Amino acid sequence: PGYHVLEAGDTMLTLAVAPGRCFSVADASGAERARLWALAVQIYALRRTGDFGIGDFSALSQIAVKAADQGAAALVLSPVHAGFSADPHHFSPYSPSSRQFLNPLHADAHVVFGGPAVEAAAAALDRAAEIASLERAAMVDWPVAGPIKLAILRHLYDQALPRMPELLADYQAFRNAGGPALEGHARFEAIHAVQFGADPSRWHWRTWGDGLDNPESAAVEAFARQHPDEVGFHAFLQWVADRSLAQAQNAARSAGMPIGLISDLAVGTDGGGSQAWSRQADMLIGLSVGAPPDLLNGVGQNWGLSAFSPRALIRSGFSAFREMIVAAMAHAGGVRI
């Protein structure tokens, strides 16, 4: 709504019809609350039983309710963007694979499947003791916790989901609604797992070759046909993450927060990630974002982050940027840019 395509001969342009003013904090809070305050949290610093020692969206729900009880209007988050499932060592939320999708390691399968199903999966894989150890640890251990959590989620995908018709229908509806963007992300994750698993030097999609570096290629289509369960699993991860984050925002609002969650948009995306691979025409592939020299670092910094191409954004009516903001606001009352 609000965006229109105008055609004049061979020329097409996007027209954005904006409202007279933006929706404001005052609109969200109402006139009765003159001053508001918010609490900032790093999700991986939160703890609850069942979070694998890395924090999750249910821990976020819990602290949102407690903060609301103390009068907080919002909860400001660390970025929750998608990382690289095949590489648990690449875990920085500020160097994501995609800013359009979520980090499934923060998902809580209990929200979707219930406690008994998740506990049964942990028991079937004999991982309960390891999970308990991770939750007792003082520090986050991403390289250990990540693969264990993904293994539990994979067991639920393979064994539990097919036996739950209502959940299966919801997953399929989510996947259909996600369209080409979700399919592209899921394909990237599946291909990345195969390429990186076979040879760590093929971490970046530009090293894949054989047509796999082009999301529109016949090679990528063939891969998707040959590995439907792998691609489907990564779409499943986004479904569980989406439902978990939605529950956290619902909990925050139900507890009385007028705004609820405020999502955080990372500065850019990793040039080797899903968003750069799937939207190559929209990105400055050869660009690396960083910081200029300062007193602490005389040669400056290279963050390895890619960014949108201004010319491509203009040509597309800023569609890539708009889709990213829509994703950031899907289960949030605000976004920090």
Secondary structure, DSSP 8 states (H G I E B T S, - for coil): --EEEEEETTEEEEEE---SS---HHHHH-TT-----EEEE-GGG---TTSTTS--HHHHHHHHHHHHHTT--EEEE---EE--TT-TT---TTS-SEEEEE-GGG--HHHHH-HHHHHHHHHHTT-HHHHHHHHH-SS--HHHHHHHHHHHHHHIIIIIGGG-HHHHHHHHHHHHHHHHHHHHHHHHHHHHHHHHHH-GGG-SGGG--TTTT-TTSHHHHHHHHH-HHHHHHHHHHHHHHHHHHHHHHHHHHHTT-SSEEEEE--S-EETTSHHHHHTGGGB-TT--EEE---SS-TT-EEEEEE-B-HHHHHHTTSHHHHHHHHHHHTT-SEEE-
